[in-house]
């Protein structure tokens, strides 16, 4: 991000080592014996650079003080990569985090489309829902937040459908992580339909307890 965008958000640490050369050159320039013509120019230029960097730091400090602003900026940076030589785009994890932050902030109407996008991206890019043994695993983190957000927006039926979709994608998979994820999806399904179908909700809650009693 000094000379060209690195396409990495929330990871300014990757610039620390590459920037050392520029810092050393700046230090050498300041230590060099100034010519009369540059005696006043160099302090003025240094002041302008420092003022610009201070303004950027002031703005970015505000970004880090708010979860929505932080992850909205992360998604914006990732989306900007799509049209550049870096390629790529917003990741499912960043979209899920933004959606959850919006939901926690009481902005459910904004959270739902973001979480829908995260879930669609995860399902499109996954060749297998295997969470345990395969390297081609789907990010399953978006189902529960989307189901909860829909329920909070008065769309409990839609939330139950999302939770059911999660359960179906995990059906037949073994392993502790798959069991925990399936338990969370079952518990969410029970939560979203406990008014419309209390008997089914009770069975789903009991199955979630059976699959992952420690998490419950």
HUGIQUI-V882511 format. One record per backbone hydrogen bond with DSSP energy under -1.0 kcal/mol. NH is the residue of the N-H (numbers start at 1). CO is the residue of the C=O. Records with the same first field share a line. If there is no record, write none. Layout:
# HUGIQUI-V882511
NH=CO / CO
This chain:
# HUGIQUI-V882511
14=11
15=12
16=13
19=15
20=17
23=19
24=20
25=21
26=22
27=23
28=24
29=25
30=26
31=27
32=28
38=35
42=38
44=40
45=41
46=42
47=43
48=44
49=45
50=46
51=47
52=48
53=49
54=50
55=51
56=52
57=53
58=54
59=55
60=56
61=57
62=58
63=59
64=60
70=66
71=67
72=68
73=69
74=70
75=71
76=72
77=73
78=74
79=75
80=76
82=79
84=81
87=81 / 84
95=91
96=92
97=93
98=94
99=95
100=96
101=97
102=98
103=99
104=100
105=101
106=103
107=102
111=107
112=108
114=110
115=111
116=112
117=113
118=114
119=115
120=116
121=117
122=118
123=119
124=120
125=121
146=142
147=143
148=144
149=145
150=146
151=147
152=148
153=149
154=151
155=150
159=155
160=156
161=157
162=158
163=159
164=160
165=161
166=162
167=163
168=164
169=165
170=166
173=170
179=175
180=176
181=177
182=178
183=179
184=180
185=181
186=182
187=183
188=184
189=185
190=186
191=187
192=188
193=189
197=193
201=197
202=198
203=199
204=200
205=201
206=202
207=203
208=204
209=205
210=206
211=207
212=208
216=212
